[in-house]
């Protein structure tokens, strides 16, 4: 049930897209009920780490988008700092 990337790649070292793909593979495998109980537990733990990482990246992106300043015509006019 383990994948090449699940062998120890820290989610922080992965791109959002790669982490999401791995998480999707884990979910599909768990939904099919394939593998041993130990493999399923390890996959679930890995999936939880990937989910946490992906949620953090999405929140980071959301905050950046919220900081985009628009001019009077609605066009991007720069950004404000993340602190305000």
N, CA, C and O atoms as a Maestro MAE file, in Angstrom:
{
 s_m_m2io_version
 :::
 2.0.0
}

f_m_ct {
 s_m_title
 :::
 protein
 m_atom[336] {
  # First column is atom index #
  i_m_mmod_type
  r_m_x_coord
  r_m_y_coord
  r_m_z_coord
  i_m_residue_number
  s_m_chain_name
  s_m_pdb_residue_name
  s_m_pdb_atom_name
  i_m_atomic_number
  :::
  1 25 0.811 -1.185 0.000 1 A "UNK " " N  " 7
  2 3 0.000 0.000 0.000 1 A "UNK " " CA " 6
  3 2 0.858 1.254 0.000 1 A "UNK " " C  " 6
  4 15 0.371 2.327 -0.358 1 A "UNK " " O  " 8
  5 25 2.104 1.150 0.387 2 A "UNK " " N  " 7
  6 3 2.939 2.335 0.399 2 A "UNK " " CA " 6
  7 2 3.331 2.711 -1.016 2 A "UNK " " C  " 6
  8 15 3.378 1.867 -1.911 2 A "UNK " " O  " 8
  9 25 3.610 3.985 -1.201 3 A "UNK " " N  " 7
  10 3 4.032 4.473 -2.504 3 A "UNK " " CA " 6
  11 2 5.462 4.950 -2.399 3 A "UNK " " C  " 6
  12 15 6.019 5.044 -1.305 3 A "UNK " " O  " 8
  13 25 6.052 5.251 -3.538 4 A "UNK " " N  " 7
  14 3 7.429 5.727 -3.531 4 A "UNK " " CA " 6
  15 2 7.569 6.962 -2.666 4 A "UNK " " C  " 6
  16 15 8.495 7.050 -1.860 4 A "UNK " " O  " 8
  17 25 6.664 7.921 -2.818 5 A "UNK " " N  " 7
  18 3 6.777 9.163 -2.068 5 A "UNK " " CA " 6
  19 2 6.433 8.956 -0.604 5 A "UNK " " C  " 6
  20 15 6.903 9.714 0.244 5 A "UNK " " O  " 8
  21 25 5.631 7.958 -0.281 6 A "UNK " " N  " 7
  22 3 5.275 7.712 1.109 6 A "UNK " " CA " 6
  23 2 6.440 7.113 1.882 6 A "UNK " " C  " 6
  24 15 6.379 7.011 3.108 6 A "UNK " " O  " 8
  25 25 7.484 6.721 1.195 7 A "UNK " " N  " 7
  26 3 8.615 6.062 1.827 7 A "UNK " " CA " 6
  27 2 9.398 6.976 2.747 7 A "UNK " " C  " 6
  28 15 10.351 6.526 3.383 7 A "UNK " " O  " 8
  29 25 9.033 8.233 2.839 8 A "UNK " " N  " 7
  30 3 9.722 9.088 3.782 8 A "UNK " " CA " 6
  31 2 9.852 10.528 3.359 8 A "UNK " " C  " 6
  32 15 10.441 11.325 4.089 8 A "UNK " " O  " 8
  33 25 9.332 10.891 2.219 9 A "UNK " " N  " 7
  34 3 9.409 12.279 1.802 9 A "UNK " " CA " 6
  35 2 8.564 13.126 2.731 9 A "UNK " " C  " 6
  36 15 7.368 12.885 2.896 9 A "UNK " " O  " 8
  37 25 9.192 14.116 3.334 10 A "UNK " " N  " 7
  38 3 8.477 15.037 4.193 10 A "UNK " " CA " 6
  39 2 7.521 15.853 3.333 10 A "UNK " " C  " 6
  40 15 7.933 16.398 2.309 10 A "UNK " " O  " 8
  41 25 6.260 15.949 3.724 11 A "UNK " " N  " 7
  42 3 5.325 16.741 2.914 11 A "UNK " " CA " 6
  43 2 5.828 18.161 2.653 11 A "UNK " " C  " 6
  44 15 5.568 18.722 1.589 11 A "UNK " " O  " 8
  45 25 6.540 18.741 3.607 12 A "UNK " " N  " 7
  46 3 7.061 20.097 3.439 12 A "UNK " " CA " 6
  47 2 8.020 20.201 2.254 12 A "UNK " " C  " 6
  48 15 8.224 21.288 1.713 12 A "UNK " " O  " 8
  49 25 8.604 19.081 1.851 13 A "UNK " " N  " 7
  50 3 9.540 19.069 0.729 13 A "UNK " " CA " 6
  51 2 8.829 18.809 -0.597 13 A "UNK " " C  " 6
  52 15 9.464 18.789 -1.651 13 A "UNK " " O  " 8
  53 25 7.508 18.609 -0.542 14 A "UNK " " N  " 7
  54 3 6.730 18.286 -1.736 14 A "UNK " " CA " 6
  55 2 5.988 19.522 -2.227 14 A "UNK " " C  " 6
  56 15 5.734 20.453 -1.462 14 A "UNK " " O  " 8
  57 25 5.649 19.520 -3.488 15 A "UNK " " N  " 7
  58 3 4.761 20.567 -3.984 15 A "UNK " " CA " 6
  59 2 3.346 20.239 -3.508 15 A "UNK " " C  " 6
  60 15 3.045 19.093 -3.174 15 A "UNK " " O  " 8
  61 25 2.493 21.243 -3.482 16 A "UNK " " N  " 7
  62 3 1.100 21.033 -3.106 16 A "UNK " " CA " 6
  63 2 0.474 19.974 -4.005 16 A "UNK " " C  " 6
  64 15 -0.227 19.078 -3.535 16 A "UNK " " O  " 8
  65 25 0.738 20.091 -5.305 17 A "UNK " " N  " 7
  66 3 0.131 19.167 -6.274 17 A "UNK " " CA " 6
  67 2 0.568 17.724 -6.034 17 A "UNK " " C  " 6
  68 15 -0.253 16.809 -6.099 17 A "UNK " " O  " 8
  69 25 1.858 17.514 -5.756 18 A "UNK " " N  " 7
  70 3 2.344 16.155 -5.496 18 A "UNK " " CA " 6
  71 2 1.752 15.594 -4.208 18 A "UNK " " C  " 6
  72 15 1.380 14.423 -4.144 18 A "UNK " " O  " 8
  73 25 1.670 16.434 -3.189 19 A "UNK " " N  " 7
  74 3 1.086 15.986 -1.920 19 A "UNK " " CA " 6
  75 2 -0.384 15.619 -2.099 19 A "UNK " " C  " 6
  76 15 -0.850 14.620 -1.550 19 A "UNK " " O  " 8
  77 25 -1.107 16.421 -2.864 20 A "UNK " " N  " 7
  78 3 -2.521 16.143 -3.097 20 A "UNK " " CA " 6
  79 2 -2.703 14.850 -3.893 20 A "UNK " " C  " 6
  80 15 -3.597 14.057 -3.596 20 A "UNK " " O  " 8
  81 25 -1.863 14.637 -4.896 21 A "UNK " " N  " 7
  82 3 -1.953 13.397 -5.681 21 A "UNK " " CA " 6
  83 2 -1.700 12.181 -4.806 21 A "UNK " " C  " 6
  84 15 -2.404 11.176 -4.905 21 A "UNK " " O  " 8
  85 25 -0.686 12.278 -3.944 22 A "UNK " " N  " 7
  86 3 -0.404 11.152 -3.059 22 A "UNK " " CA " 6
  87 2 -1.560 10.918 -2.098 22 A "UNK " " C  " 6
  88 15 -1.933 9.774 -1.840 22 A "UNK " " O  " 8
  89 25 -2.125 11.988 -1.572 23 A "UNK " " N  " 7
  90 3 -3.267 11.861 -0.673 23 A "UNK " " CA " 6
  91 2 -4.443 11.197 -1.387 23 A "UNK " " C  " 6
  92 15 -5.117 10.345 -0.808 23 A "UNK " " O  " 8
  93 25 -4.691 11.575 -2.626 24 A "UNK " " N  " 7
  94 3 -5.772 10.952 -3.402 24 A "UNK " " CA " 6
  95 2 -5.516 9.458 -3.605 24 A "UNK " " C  " 6
  96 15 -6.440 8.650 -3.509 24 A "UNK " " O  " 8
  97 25 -4.266 9.091 -3.885 25 A "UNK " " N  " 7
  98 3 -3.932 7.666 -4.048 25 A "UNK " " CA " 6
  99 2 -4.169 6.894 -2.753 25 A "UNK " " C  " 6
  100 15 -4.688 5.778 -2.767 25 A "UNK " " O  " 8
  101 25 -3.784 7.502 -1.640 26 A "UNK " " N  " 7
  102 3 -3.986 6.848 -0.344 26 A "UNK " " CA " 6
  103 2 -5.471 6.639 -0.083 26 A "UNK " " C  " 6
  104 15 -5.881 5.557 0.339 26 A "UNK " " O  " 8
  105 25 -6.272 7.654 -0.327 27 A "UNK " " N  " 7
  106 3 -7.716 7.546 -0.102 27 A "UNK " " CA " 6
  107 2 -8.308 6.441 -0.976 27 A "UNK " " C  " 6
  108 15 -9.099 5.627 -0.499 27 A "UNK " " O  " 8
  109 25 -7.927 6.413 -2.254 28 A "UNK " " N  " 7
  110 3 -8.444 5.376 -3.152 28 A "UNK " " CA " 6
  111 2 -8.073 3.983 -2.659 28 A "UNK " " C  " 6
  112 15 -8.901 3.072 -2.677 28 A "UNK " " O  " 8
  113 25 -6.840 3.820 -2.224 29 A "UNK " " N  " 7
  114 3 -6.386 2.519 -1.744 29 A "UNK " " CA " 6
  115 2 -7.140 2.117 -0.478 29 A "UNK " " C  " 6
  116 15 -7.564 0.969 -0.345 29 A "UNK " " O  " 8
  117 25 -7.306 3.049 0.442 30 A "UNK " " N  " 7
  118 3 -8.036 2.737 1.674 30 A "UNK " " CA " 6
  119 2 -9.498 2.424 1.383 30 A "UNK " " C  " 6
  120 15 -10.083 1.544 2.014 30 A "UNK " " O  " 8
  121 25 -10.089 3.138 0.433 31 A "UNK " " N  " 7
  122 3 -11.487 2.877 0.085 31 A "UNK " " CA " 6
  123 2 -11.678 1.491 -0.508 31 A "UNK " " C  " 6
  124 15 -12.728 0.876 -0.322 31 A "UNK " " O  " 8
  125 25 -10.677 0.997 -1.217 32 A "UNK " " N  " 7
  126 3 -10.756 -0.349 -1.802 32 A "UNK " " CA " 6
  127 2 -10.515 -1.437 -0.764 32 A "UNK " " C  " 6
  128 15 -10.825 -2.605 -1.000 32 A "UNK " " O  " 8
  129 25 -9.961 -1.053 0.388 33 A "UNK " " N  " 7
  130 3 -9.716 -2.033 1.441 33 A "UNK " " CA " 6
  131 2 -8.590 -2.983 1.121 33 A "UNK " " C  " 6
  132 15 -8.575 -4.114 1.605 33 A "UNK " " O  " 8
  133 25 -7.645 -2.539 0.313 34 A "UNK " " N  " 7
  134 3 -6.530 -3.404 -0.066 34 A "UNK " " CA " 6
  135 2 -5.418 -3.316 0.959 34 A "UNK " " C  " 6
  136 15 -5.228 -2.280 1.595 34 A "UNK " " O  " 8
  137 25 -4.691 -4.397 1.117 35 A "UNK " " N  " 7
  138 3 -3.524 -4.406 1.981 35 A "UNK " " CA " 6
  139 2 -3.850 -4.848 3.390 35 A "UNK " " C  " 6
  140 15 -5.002 -5.107 3.739 35 A "UNK " " O  " 8
  141 25 -2.806 -4.924 4.184 36 A "UNK " " N  " 7
  142 3 -2.950 -5.381 5.562 36 A "UNK " " CA " 6
  143 2 -3.408 -4.241 6.467 36 A "UNK " " C  " 6
  144 15 -3.405 -3.074 6.074 36 A "UNK " " O  " 8
  145 25 -3.791 -4.597 7.657 37 A "UNK " " N  " 7
  146 3 -4.205 -3.601 8.637 37 A "UNK " " CA " 6
  147 2 -3.047 -2.653 8.954 37 A "UNK " " C  " 6
  148 15 -3.242 -1.442 9.056 37 A "UNK " " O  " 8
  149 25 -1.849 -3.203 9.106 38 A "UNK " " N  " 7
  150 3 -0.683 -2.366 9.395 38 A "UNK " " CA " 6
  151 2 -0.418 -1.372 8.266 38 A "UNK " " C  " 6
  152 15 -0.097 -0.212 8.522 38 A "UNK " " O  " 8
  153 25 -0.551 -1.822 7.022 39 A "UNK " " N  " 7
  154 3 -0.381 -0.920 5.883 39 A "UNK " " CA " 6
  155 2 -1.450 0.165 5.878 39 A "UNK " " C  " 6
  156 15 -1.172 1.324 5.571 39 A "UNK " " O  " 8
  157 25 -2.678 -0.226 6.221 40 A "UNK " " N  " 7
  158 3 -3.772 0.742 6.244 40 A "UNK " " CA " 6
  159 2 -3.535 1.799 7.321 40 A "UNK " " C  " 6
  160 15 -3.790 2.983 7.098 40 A "UNK " " O  " 8
  161 25 -3.055 1.382 8.469 41 A "UNK " " N  " 7
  162 3 -2.772 2.334 9.549 41 A "UNK " " CA " 6
  163 2 -1.658 3.285 9.143 41 A "UNK " " C  " 6
  164 15 -1.756 4.492 9.365 41 A "UNK " " O  " 8
  165 25 -0.597 2.746 8.547 42 A "UNK " " N  " 7
  166 3 0.513 3.590 8.093 42 A "UNK " " CA " 6
  167 2 0.049 4.562 7.013 42 A "UNK " " C  " 6
  168 15 0.445 5.727 7.012 42 A "UNK " " O  " 8
  169 25 -0.787 4.088 6.100 43 A "UNK " " N  " 7
  170 3 -1.300 4.953 5.035 43 A "UNK " " CA " 6
  171 2 -2.193 6.043 5.622 43 A "UNK " " C  " 6
  172 15 -2.138 7.193 5.186 43 A "UNK " " O  " 8
  173 25 -3.008 5.689 6.599 44 A "UNK " " N  " 7
  174 3 -3.873 6.678 7.241 44 A "UNK " " CA " 6
  175 2 -3.042 7.762 7.922 44 A "UNK " " C  " 6
  176 15 -3.348 8.950 7.816 44 A "UNK " " O  " 8
  177 25 -1.998 7.344 8.616 45 A "UNK " " N  " 7
  178 3 -1.123 8.313 9.288 45 A "UNK " " CA " 6
  179 2 -0.446 9.227 8.273 45 A "UNK " " C  " 6
  180 15 -0.354 10.437 8.481 45 A "UNK " " O  " 8
  181 25 0.028 8.641 7.175 46 A "UNK " " N  " 7
  182 3 0.654 9.442 6.119 46 A "UNK " " CA " 6
  183 2 -0.378 10.402 5.512 46 A "UNK " " C  " 6
  184 15 -0.080 11.571 5.267 46 A "UNK " " O  " 8
  185 25 -1.572 9.903 5.277 47 A "UNK " " N  " 7
  186 3 -2.632 10.735 4.729 47 A "UNK " " CA " 6
  187 2 -2.968 11.903 5.631 47 A "UNK " " C  " 6
  188 15 -3.227 13.006 5.150 47 A "UNK " " O  " 8
  189 25 -2.965 11.674 6.934 48 A "UNK " " N  " 7
  190 3 -3.257 12.753 7.884 48 A "UNK " " CA " 6
  191 2 -2.201 13.851 7.789 48 A "UNK " " C  " 6
  192 15 -2.531 15.035 7.844 48 A "UNK " " O  " 8
  193 25 -0.933 13.463 7.648 49 A "UNK " " N  " 7
  194 3 0.145 14.454 7.500 49 A "UNK " " CA " 6
  195 2 -0.007 15.232 6.193 49 A "UNK " " C  " 6
  196 15 0.168 16.450 6.161 49 A "UNK " " O  " 8
  197 25 -0.334 14.518 5.122 50 A "UNK " " N  " 7
  198 3 -0.505 15.171 3.824 50 A "UNK " " CA " 6
  199 2 -1.701 16.121 3.847 50 A "UNK " " C  " 6
  200 15 -1.633 17.220 3.297 50 A "UNK " " O  " 8
  201 25 -2.785 15.703 4.478 51 A "UNK " " N  " 7
  202 3 -3.978 16.550 4.589 51 A "UNK " " CA " 6
  203 2 -3.651 17.828 5.344 51 A "UNK " " C  " 6
  204 15 -4.044 18.916 4.924 51 A "UNK " " O  " 8
  205 25 -2.941 17.707 6.445 52 A "UNK " " N  " 7
  206 3 -2.566 18.879 7.231 52 A "UNK " " CA " 6
  207 2 -1.709 19.835 6.404 52 A "UNK " " C  " 6
  208 15 -1.918 21.048 6.439 52 A "UNK " " O  " 8
  209 25 -0.750 19.293 5.664 53 A "UNK " " N  " 7
  210 3 0.121 20.101 4.814 53 A "UNK " " CA " 6
  211 2 -0.692 20.810 3.725 53 A "UNK " " C  " 6
  212 15 -0.525 22.010 3.505 53 A "UNK " " O  " 8
  213 25 -1.561 20.072 3.052 54 A "UNK " " N  " 7
  214 3 -2.367 20.656 1.968 54 A "UNK " " CA " 6
  215 2 -3.299 21.745 2.503 54 A "UNK " " C  " 6
  216 15 -3.472 22.784 1.865 54 A "UNK " " O  " 8
  217 25 -3.893 21.513 3.659 55 A "UNK " " N  " 7
  218 3 -4.772 22.531 4.248 55 A "UNK " " CA " 6
  219 2 -3.982 23.795 4.576 55 A "UNK " " C  " 6
  220 15 -4.471 24.905 4.366 55 A "UNK " " O  " 8
  221 25 -2.765 23.633 5.090 56 A "UNK " " N  " 7
  222 3 -1.937 24.791 5.427 56 A "UNK " " CA " 6
  223 2 -1.559 25.572 4.172 56 A "UNK " " C  " 6
  224 15 -1.567 26.803 4.179 56 A "UNK " " O  " 8
  225 25 -1.228 24.861 3.096 57 A "UNK " " N  " 7
  226 3 -0.875 25.536 1.837 57 A "UNK " " CA " 6
  227 2 -2.079 26.279 1.265 57 A "UNK " " C  " 6
  228 15 -1.932 27.390 0.754 57 A "UNK " " O  " 8
  229 25 -3.255 25.687 1.342 58 A "UNK " " N  " 7
  230 3 -4.468 26.355 0.856 58 A "UNK " " CA " 6
  231 2 -4.776 27.598 1.686 58 A "UNK " " C  " 6
  232 15 -5.170 28.626 1.135 58 A "UNK " " O  " 8
  233 25 -4.604 27.515 2.983 59 A "UNK " " N  " 7
  234 3 -4.841 28.674 3.844 59 A "UNK " " CA " 6
  235 2 -3.839 29.781 3.529 59 A "UNK " " C  " 6
  236 15 -4.203 30.955 3.483 59 A "UNK " " O  " 8
  237 25 -2.589 29.411 3.315 60 A "UNK " " N  " 7
  238 3 -1.557 30.379 2.944 60 A "UNK " " CA " 6
  239 2 -1.936 31.088 1.636 60 A "UNK " " C  " 6
  240 15 -1.809 32.307 1.521 60 A "UNK " " O  " 8
  241 25 -2.395 30.322 0.674 61 A "UNK " " N  " 7
  242 3 -2.804 30.906 -0.607 61 A "UNK " " CA " 6
  243 2 -4.019 31.813 -0.428 61 A "UNK " " C  " 6
  244 15 -4.083 32.889 -1.022 61 A "UNK " " O  " 8
  245 25 -4.970 31.388 0.380 62 A "UNK " " N  " 7
  246 3 -6.172 32.193 0.625 62 A "UNK " " CA " 6
  247 2 -5.794 33.544 1.231 62 A "UNK " " C  " 6
  248 15 -6.322 34.581 0.830 62 A "UNK " " O  " 8
  249 25 -4.888 33.523 2.187 63 A "UNK " " N  " 7
  250 3 -4.461 34.767 2.823 63 A "UNK " " CA " 6
  251 2 -3.766 35.690 1.834 63 A "UNK " " C  " 6
  252 15 -3.953 36.906 1.874 63 A "UNK " " O  " 8
  253 25 -2.968 35.111 0.950 64 A "UNK " " N  " 7
  254 3 -2.288 35.922 -0.063 64 A "UNK " " CA " 6
  255 2 -3.295 36.557 -1.015 64 A "UNK " " C  " 6
  256 15 -3.157 37.728 -1.369 64 A "UNK " " O  " 8
  257 25 -4.290 35.810 -1.427 65 A "UNK " " N  " 7
  258 3 -5.309 36.333 -2.334 65 A "UNK " " CA " 6
  259 2 -6.087 37.457 -1.656 65 A "UNK " " C  " 6
  260 15 -6.409 38.462 -2.290 65 A "UNK " " O  " 8
  261 25 -6.386 37.291 -0.382 66 A "UNK " " N  " 7
  262 3 -7.126 38.320 0.343 66 A "UNK " " CA " 6
  263 2 -6.337 39.618 0.448 66 A "UNK " " C  " 6
  264 15 -6.930 40.684 0.613 66 A "UNK " " O  " 8
  265 25 -5.018 39.549 0.356 67 A "UNK " " N  " 7
  266 3 -4.174 40.735 0.501 67 A "UNK " " CA " 6
  267 2 -3.979 41.490 -0.813 67 A "UNK " " C  " 6
  268 15 -3.374 42.562 -0.818 67 A "UNK " " O  " 8
  269 25 -4.476 40.957 -1.916 68 A "UNK " " N  " 7
  270 3 -4.337 41.648 -3.195 68 A "UNK " " CA " 6
  271 2 -5.205 42.889 -3.173 68 A "UNK " " C  " 6
  272 15 -6.403 42.825 -2.897 68 A "UNK " " O  " 8
  273 25 -4.584 44.012 -3.467 69 A "UNK " " N  " 7
  274 3 -5.320 45.281 -3.509 69 A "UNK " " CA " 6
  275 2 -5.823 45.504 -4.934 69 A "UNK " " C  " 6
  276 15 -5.113 45.249 -5.907 69 A "UNK " " O  " 8
  277 25 -7.055 45.982 -5.033 70 A "UNK " " N  " 7
  278 3 -7.638 46.303 -6.326 70 A "UNK " " CA " 6
  279 2 -7.788 47.813 -6.430 70 A "UNK " " C  " 6
  280 15 -8.082 48.493 -5.446 70 A "UNK " " O  " 8
  281 25 -7.580 48.326 -7.641 71 A "UNK " " N  " 7
  282 3 -7.798 49.756 -7.848 71 A "UNK " " CA " 6
  283 2 -9.293 50.015 -8.060 71 A "UNK " " C  " 6
  284 15 -10.107 49.097 -7.961 71 A "UNK " " O  " 8
  285 25 -9.641 51.251 -8.347 72 A "UNK " " N  " 7
  286 3 -11.055 51.615 -8.498 72 A "UNK " " CA " 6
  287 2 -11.754 50.878 -9.635 72 A "UNK " " C  " 6
  288 15 -12.975 50.720 -9.614 72 A "UNK " " O  " 8
  289 25 -10.991 50.430 -10.624 73 A "UNK " " N  " 7
  290 3 -11.597 49.709 -11.745 73 A "UNK " " CA " 6
  291 2 -11.621 48.194 -11.512 73 A "UNK " " C  " 6
  292 15 -12.063 47.435 -12.375 73 A "UNK " " O  " 8
  293 25 -11.144 47.763 -10.346 74 A "UNK " " N  " 7
  294 3 -11.167 46.336 -10.036 74 A "UNK " " CA " 6
  295 2 -9.939 45.578 -10.503 74 A "UNK " " C  " 6
  296 15 -9.902 44.351 -10.421 74 A "UNK " " O  " 8
  297 25 -8.938 46.288 -10.990 75 A "UNK " " N  " 7
  298 3 -7.715 45.646 -11.459 75 A "UNK " " CA " 6
  299 2 -6.715 45.521 -10.309 75 A "UNK " " C  " 6
  300 15 -6.669 46.387 -9.436 75 A "UNK " " O  " 8
  301 25 -5.912 44.449 -10.300 76 A "UNK " " N  " 7
  302 3 -4.896 44.298 -9.253 76 A "UNK " " CA " 6
  303 2 -3.952 45.497 -9.243 76 A "UNK " " C  " 6
  304 15 -3.457 45.914 -10.290 76 A "UNK " " O  " 8
  305 25 -3.706 46.049 -8.053 77 A "UNK " " N  " 7
  306 3 -2.855 47.224 -7.918 77 A "UNK " " CA " 6
  307 2 -1.709 46.959 -6.957 77 A "UNK " " C  " 6
  308 15 -1.088 47.903 -6.469 77 A "UNK " " O  " 8
  309 25 -1.419 45.724 -6.680 78 A "UNK " " N  " 7
  310 3 -0.358 45.377 -5.757 78 A "UNK " " CA " 6
  311 2 -0.907 44.582 -4.597 78 A "UNK " " C  " 6
  312 15 -2.051 44.128 -4.623 78 A "UNK " " O  " 8
  313 25 -0.094 44.418 -3.592 79 A "UNK " " N  " 7
  314 3 -0.508 43.662 -2.433 79 A "UNK " " CA " 6
  315 2 -0.170 44.437 -1.163 79 A "UNK " " C  " 6
  316 15 0.706 45.302 -1.146 79 A "UNK " " O  " 8
  317 25 -0.893 44.097 -0.112 80 A "UNK " " N  " 7
  318 3 -0.529 44.616 1.195 80 A "UNK " " CA " 6
  319 2 0.298 43.554 1.869 80 A "UNK " " C  " 6
  320 15 0.232 42.387 1.485 80 A "UNK " " O  " 8
  321 25 1.065 43.920 2.850 81 A "UNK " " N  " 7
  322 3 1.850 42.919 3.574 81 A "UNK " " CA " 6
  323 2 0.938 41.955 4.289 81 A "UNK " " C  " 6
  324 15 -0.193 42.308 4.622 81 A "UNK " " O  " 8
  325 25 1.402 40.746 4.534 82 A "UNK " " N  " 7
  326 3 0.591 39.745 5.215 82 A "UNK " " CA " 6
  327 2 0.260 40.168 6.632 82 A "UNK " " C  " 6
  328 15 -0.673 39.632 7.229 82 A "UNK " " O  " 8
  329 25 1.006 41.121 7.187 83 A "UNK " " N  " 7
  330 3 0.742 41.571 8.544 83 A "UNK " " CA " 6
  331 2 -0.337 42.648 8.597 83 A "UNK " " C  " 6
  332 15 -0.750 43.067 9.679 83 A "UNK " " O  " 8
  333 25 -0.787 43.089 7.441 84 A "UNK " " N  " 7
  334 3 -1.848 44.078 7.515 84 A "UNK " " CA " 6
  335 2 -1.740 45.058 6.411 84 A "UNK " " C  " 6
  336 15 -2.558 45.972 6.314 84 A "UNK " " O  " 8
  :::
 }
 m_bond[335] {
  # First column is bond index #
  i_m_from
  i_m_to
  i_m_order
  :::
  1 1 2 1
  2 2 3 1
  3 3 4 2
  4 3 5 1
  5 5 6 1
  6 6 7 1
  7 7 8 2
  8 7 9 1
  9 9 10 1
  10 10 11 1
  11 11 12 2
  12 11 13 1
  13 13 14 1
  14 14 15 1
  15 15 16 2
  16 15 17 1
  17 17 18 1
  18 18 19 1
  19 19 20 2
  20 19 21 1
  21 21 22 1
  22 22 23 1
  23 23 24 2
  24 23 25 1
  25 25 26 1
  26 26 27 1
  27 27 28 2
  28 27 29 1
  29 29 30 1
  30 30 31 1
  31 31 32 2
  32 31 33 1
  33 33 34 1
  34 34 35 1
  35 35 36 2
  36 35 37 1
  37 37 38 1
  38 38 39 1
  39 39 40 2
  40 39 41 1
  41 41 42 1
  42 42 43 1
  43 43 44 2
  44 43 45 1
  45 45 46 1
  46 46 47 1
  47 47 48 2
  48 47 49 1
  49 49 50 1
  50 50 51 1
  51 51 52 2
  52 51 53 1
  53 53 54 1
  54 54 55 1
  55 55 56 2
  56 55 57 1
  57 57 58 1
  58 58 59 1
  59 59 60 2
  60 59 61 1
  61 61 62 1
  62 62 63 1
  63 63 64 2
  64 63 65 1
  65 65 66 1
  66 66 67 1
  67 67 68 2
  68 67 69 1
  69 69 70 1
  70 70 71 1
  71 71 72 2
  72 71 73 1
  73 73 74 1
  74 74 75 1
  75 75 76 2
  76 75 77 1
  77 77 78 1
  78 78 79 1
  79 79 80 2
  80 79 81 1
  81 81 82 1
  82 82 83 1
  83 83 84 2
  84 83 85 1
  85 85 86 1
  86 86 87 1
  87 87 88 2
  88 87 89 1
  89 89 90 1
  90 90 91 1
  91 91 92 2
  92 91 93 1
  93 93 94 1
  94 94 95 1
  95 95 96 2
  96 95 97 1
  97 97 98 1
  98 98 99 1
  99 99 100 2
  100 99 101 1
  101 101 102 1
  102 102 103 1
  103 103 104 2
  104 103 105 1
  105 105 106 1
  106 106 107 1
  107 107 108 2
  108 107 109 1
  109 109 110 1
  110 110 111 1
  111 111 112 2
  112 111 113 1
  113 113 114 1
  114 114 115 1
  115 115 116 2
  116 115 117 1
  117 117 118 1
  118 118 119 1
  119 119 120 2
  120 119 121 1
  121 121 122 1
  122 122 123 1
  123 123 124 2
  124 123 125 1
  125 125 126 1
  126 126 127 1
  127 127 128 2
  128 127 129 1
  129 129 130 1
  130 130 131 1
  131 131 132 2
  132 131 133 1
  133 133 134 1
  134 134 135 1
  135 135 136 2
  136 135 137 1
  137 137 138 1
  138 138 139 1
  139 139 140 2
  140 139 141 1
  141 141 142 1
  142 142 143 1
  143 143 144 2
  144 143 145 1
  145 145 146 1
  146 146 147 1
  147 147 148 2
  148 147 149 1
  149 149 150 1
  150 150 151 1
  151 151 152 2
  152 151 153 1
  153 153 154 1
  154 154 155 1
  155 155 156 2
  156 155 157 1
  157 157 158 1
  158 158 159 1
  159 159 160 2
  160 159 161 1
  161 161 162 1
  162 162 163 1
  163 163 164 2
  164 163 165 1
  165 165 166 1
  166 166 167 1
  167 167 168 2
  168 167 169 1
  169 169 170 1
  170 170 171 1
  171 171 172 2
  172 171 173 1
  173 173 174 1
  174 174 175 1
  175 175 176 2
  176 175 177 1
  177 177 178 1
  178 178 179 1
  179 179 180 2
  180 179 181 1
  181 181 182 1
  182 182 183 1
  183 183 184 2
  184 183 185 1
  185 185 186 1
  186 186 187 1
  187 187 188 2
  188 187 189 1
  189 189 190 1
  190 190 191 1
  191 191 192 2
  192 191 193 1
  193 193 194 1
  194 194 195 1
  195 195 196 2
  196 195 197 1
  197 197 198 1
  198 198 199 1
  199 199 200 2
  200 199 201 1
  201 201 202 1
  202 202 203 1
  203 203 204 2
  204 203 205 1
  205 205 206 1
  206 206 207 1
  207 207 208 2
  208 207 209 1
  209 209 210 1
  210 210 211 1
  211 211 212 2
  212 211 213 1
  213 213 214 1
  214 214 215 1
  215 215 216 2
  216 215 217 1
  217 217 218 1
  218 218 219 1
  219 219 220 2
  220 219 221 1
  221 221 222 1
  222 222 223 1
  223 223 224 2
  224 223 225 1
  225 225 226 1
  226 226 227 1
  227 227 228 2
  228 227 229 1
  229 229 230 1
  230 230 231 1
  231 231 232 2
  232 231 233 1
  233 233 234 1
  234 234 235 1
  235 235 236 2
  236 235 237 1
  237 237 238 1
  238 238 239 1
  239 239 240 2
  240 239 241 1
  241 241 242 1
  242 242 243 1
  243 243 244 2
  244 243 245 1
  245 245 246 1
  246 246 247 1
  247 247 248 2
  248 247 249 1
  249 249 250 1
  250 250 251 1
  251 251 252 2
  252 251 253 1
  253 253 254 1
  254 254 255 1
  255 255 256 2
  256 255 257 1
  257 257 258 1
  258 258 259 1
  259 259 260 2
  260 259 261 1
  261 261 262 1
  262 262 263 1
  263 263 264 2
  264 263 265 1
  265 265 266 1
  266 266 267 1
  267 267 268 2
  268 267 269 1
  269 269 270 1
  270 270 271 1
  271 271 272 2
  272 271 273 1
  273 273 274 1
  274 274 275 1
  275 275 276 2
  276 275 277 1
  277 277 278 1
  278 278 279 1
  279 279 280 2
  280 279 281 1
  281 281 282 1
  282 282 283 1
  283 283 284 2
  284 283 285 1
  285 285 286 1
  286 286 287 1
  287 287 288 2
  288 287 289 1
  289 289 290 1
  290 290 291 1
  291 291 292 2
  292 291 293 1
  293 293 294 1
  294 294 295 1
  295 295 296 2
  296 295 297 1
  297 297 298 1
  298 298 299 1
  299 299 300 2
  300 299 301 1
  301 301 302 1
  302 302 303 1
  303 303 304 2
  304 303 305 1
  305 305 306 1
  306 306 307 1
  307 307 308 2
  308 307 309 1
  309 309 310 1
  310 310 311 1
  311 311 312 2
  312 311 313 1
  313 313 314 1
  314 314 315 1
  315 315 316 2
  316 315 317 1
  317 317 318 1
  318 318 319 1
  319 319 320 2
  320 319 321 1
  321 321 322 1
  322 322 323 1
  323 323 324 2
  324 323 325 1
  325 325 326 1
  326 326 327 1
  327 327 328 2
  328 327 329 1
  329 329 330 1
  330 330 331 1
  331 331 332 2
  332 331 333 1
  333 333 334 1
  334 334 335 1
  335 335 336 2
  :::
 }
}
